[in-house]
């Protein structure tokens, strides 16, 4: 499955009721050939309106942090969400919506084959690394072999990171997020050596 084909299938998906309450599914954005994939929970209001992930206030903060670290979305990473349609009133997606939509995330992971998956917030972290708490896990790496019971053909590393929205409410968290993301260059390099 190529990236354009996969994104077309996501944009035209009608498998769950969320598509009736959003403008259009949001597949993701960035460099699909990069070695870093960021995964959030679901699009918000701005993301739904602009048909791009992480473009609201918290997304702008994340982009700013990453640019300070030398990372550009178009060049260095791809960013998406578990659920591709905005839930009404930004509520959490329910189990049925996640079960249906997460198959696309698994396909994106398998097609992109990133070395590192950065989870943004508790929701995406616990989806990819079930049974672990976010507070004690943030800044740590976990190698995974499956997603939601579906085996992967390779074993990417998951880096647990706070959602950038927390830094909007608690500015001290910005430094923590920056520190956690600052390990990406050495982590990617280390993985490219060990996986080659």
Buried (B, 14 or more C-beta within 10 A) or exposed (E): EEBEEBBEBBEEBEEBEBBEEBBBBBBBBBBBEBBBBBBBBBBBEBBBBBBBBBBBEBBBBBBEBBEEBEBEBEEBBBBBBBBBBBBEEEEEBEEEBBEBBBBBBBBBBBEBBBBBBBBBBBBBBBBBBEEBEBEEBBBEBBEBEEBBEEEBEEEBBBBBBBBBBBBBEEEEBBEBBBEBBEBBEEBBEBBEEEEE
